[in-house]
Amino acid sequence: MSVNYAAGLSPYADKGICGLPEEFDSPEELKTKVETLAQWVKESQYMVVMFVISVLFVFIRGPKGVWTMEERGETPHFNTTFEDARPSLTHMALLQLQRTGHLKYLISQNVDGLHLRSGFPRDRLSELHGNMFVEECEKCGKQYVRDTVIGVMGLKPTGRYCDVTRSRGLRSCRGKLISTILDWEDSLPDRDLSRADEACRRADLALTLGTSLQIKPSGDLPLLTKRTGGKLVIVNLQPTKHDKHAHLRIRGYVDEVMGQLMKLLGLEVPEWAGPMLCESSGGDQDILPFGAWKKEVKIELKIEENKHAVPKKRKKKEQDGEINCKKDVKVEEEVKEATFSDSQPIKT
């Protein structure tokens, strides 16, 4: 059974400006703009993408978007569930851009889990609003990926506990597992926000897809790229908050823009062969490992508390360069789980 994400959120009056009219570039203008984008992608050494459109919610603030319909007093109806949703052309194009080295980091405000299910590596992805399929240990930060939606929202306990074994084989962590889905007043996850911030500051090209960039602080992240000398490209049918800062503004459907871009780059968009989870991108170590931010915080706190103690030498952890990807396998009697870890492959 799927969860109605919009209905599960707390009442909130300020959802931003909704229902603005959509504007389209002419076919000739669109072609010219995508050609410019393709050239910039080829020249880029570090590109980040912010992608917001959910296949379930269309454009959430567009004329038929979920927030726009709610403002009109209408009840949104969806033709599919989170479990049945499939990655779009754009999802698979982004995966291919990452695999070919063009895309270094992806920032998502979607909660549908389709980036992970498409096989996009978790260590190259920030999910700022959470994931309907992921629950996290509030004690150690371990994340578990399920094959069905968690069933609760707003960072609430799911009723399950962390089974990660502590160091030296001691008892398991047993921390409470909580939903990763944010409610309106919840703060963005520190780990994902920190990594997104770092990536945008390092980028020489920021591409935003299907976002009005209204919500802070996530909507301001692409500006970090421009402030450090990079280019900002905005693809959206409606006006956005930062149009005046964009080096290039493309008014077209995201799938159409990405389809043209991939052809100009000479890249094929792979077919989706079913849910696939990928923990690590392997090889290119140009960004901190997924768990590093939280580990650093714990280390800093420990040093602060024991500043008079003699520091112990720590063994340097070897880097695992392999890509740990496995296809989803349906499990009938028990909930399938996958854990994100720097040292263990994803379990399916």
Buried (B, 14 or more C-beta within 10 A) or exposed (E): EBBBBBEBBEEEEEBEBBBBEEEEBEEEEBEEBBEBBBEBBEEBEBBBBBBBBBBBBBBBBBBEBBBBBBEEEEEBEBEEBBBEBBBBBBBBBBBBBBBEEBBBBBBBBBBBBBBBBBBBBBBBBBBBBBBBBBBBBBBBBBBBBBBBBBBBBBBBEBEBBBBBEEEEEEEEBEBBBBBBBBBEEBEBBEBBBBBBBBBBBBBBBBBBBBBBBBBEEBBBBBBBBBEEEBBBBBBBBBBBBBBEBBBBBBBBBBBBBBBBBBEBBEBEBBEBEEBBBBBBBBEEEEBBBBBBBBBEBEEEEEEEEEEEEEEEEEEEEEEBEEBBBBEBEEEEEEEBBBBBBBEEBBBB
